[in-house]
Amino acid sequence: MPRHIRSAWLKTLATLALLLLAAGVLGLLSGHVWMCIALAAIGALAWHYWRLRRVLRRLTARHRWDVGDGTGVWNELDRLLYRNQLEMRTRKRRLLDMLRSYRAAAAALPDAVVVVDRNSQRVQWFNEAATSLLGLHHPGDLGEALVERLQPMPLAHWLAGGRNAEPILDVPSPVDPAIRLNLRLIPYSPDYWLLIARDVSKLLRLEQVRRDFVANVSHELRTPLTVVHGYLDMMEPEDFPGTGPMLEEMRKQSQRMAQLVEDLLTLSRLESQEHTEEEAVAMAPMLATLRREAEAHSQGRHQISVVDNAGVDLQGSNKELHSAFSNLVTNAVRYTPAGGRVEVELAREGQGVVLSVRDTGYGIPATHLPRLTERFYRVSSSRSRESGGTGLGLSIVKHILGLHHARLEIQSEVGKGSVFSCHFDADQVRARTETASLPSAEDFSA
Ligand code: ADP
């Protein structure tokens, strides 16, 4: 116990003892000792009850405390309570200020921020940008069901994903379809979610400008290149003595440029496409074609095997899927030294299907793997160019697989080889309808 409290106690007890003593003396003089002591004790008790009542009234009334300058226990209690009250008030004010400044910051954000109750999926709070981007209005929309308020945005299924909901990259705003939004759901507490909507219209426009530019440049280059290529093809080395190697190199380079332009055009087309065709892709003839292409590229330098362990077909665009698989197979041949093996396998994977292309080639260092599908990203530029690569092949593969809701997985070990696998969901798998003219699975295995 602190000293001043102890001395207050002693003082109060001493006052009580003095009072009782004085009452005793007065009693002796008047001849009513016990009566005087009892009266003094009752008086002291009444006074203490009165102080206690005062404390209770002050505590419940919540107004400012008038702390007297007495030194008894009741004054000490008053002072202690006053000090606690002051501390609480200061803490509350500080917390309120903090809360206000956080709210002001969230309200001033250029992105729409909506706090959603996780269980009821009702709107708890939103900032100003939520009005311009999502069309939510104060105070009417507070407490409203988010999915209904943001119609026609397809949010019901997305919200059901909760913690695992992938960001929606591009969706038209319910206020103005010209405003394109990027939506993210952040479950920041067990009870509340944060929905963040960002206006990405400008970014998408810039992206479109970039895409159009690449497509236009490629398109403009195509015609002059075809002309140059045509004339070069017509020129015979015999007609121009001493120019043989030069003509050969010019043909090779013009061919490379033509291939580059074709690949760039393919990429632009794939990028601007939102969906792909939904035709049946018969995998037996597809595997047979891949086998022929691998053999043509390899020219007997590799051991090629094609195995069909799935016995199902795919759904999507025949042409695009062939282009993707063919890219992987030619890469496997190009990046595997003579004597190596290239295996193509179609196999079931749960309800889905995986097509993998395995080689025993040079392999790729792990640091390059995450960037391999970027345009013009090459592990070794010289090796890629020597074998006629444009650096766009894997980019094309990734885009095609994206359009088919499939993903590309790359595993590789330097000096041992690589595996490029295309994983397709059950939605893209079709039961195979046996046709007599189609080669059977056994025909593909080497
Ligand atoms: P490129 O036309 O250069 O082959 P790609 O986009 O097809 O372009 O491939 C990108 C890079 O990935 C290649 O330059 C090569 O370094 C590497 N790569 C692709 N496939 C393989 C493979 N099967 N084995 C080793 N490296 C590969």
Boltz pocket constraint, residues with backbone or C-beta under 6 A from the ligand:
constraints:
  - pocket:
      binder: B
      contacts: [[A, 327], [A, 328], [A, 331], [A, 332], [A, 333], [A, 335], [A, 359], [A, 361], [A, 362], [A, 363], [A, 364], [A, 372], [A, 374], [A, 377], [A, 378], [A, 379], [A, 380], [A, 384], [A, 385], [A, 388], [A, 389], [A, 390], [A, 391], [A, 392], [A, 393], [A, 394], [A, 395], [A, 418]]
      max_distance: 6.0
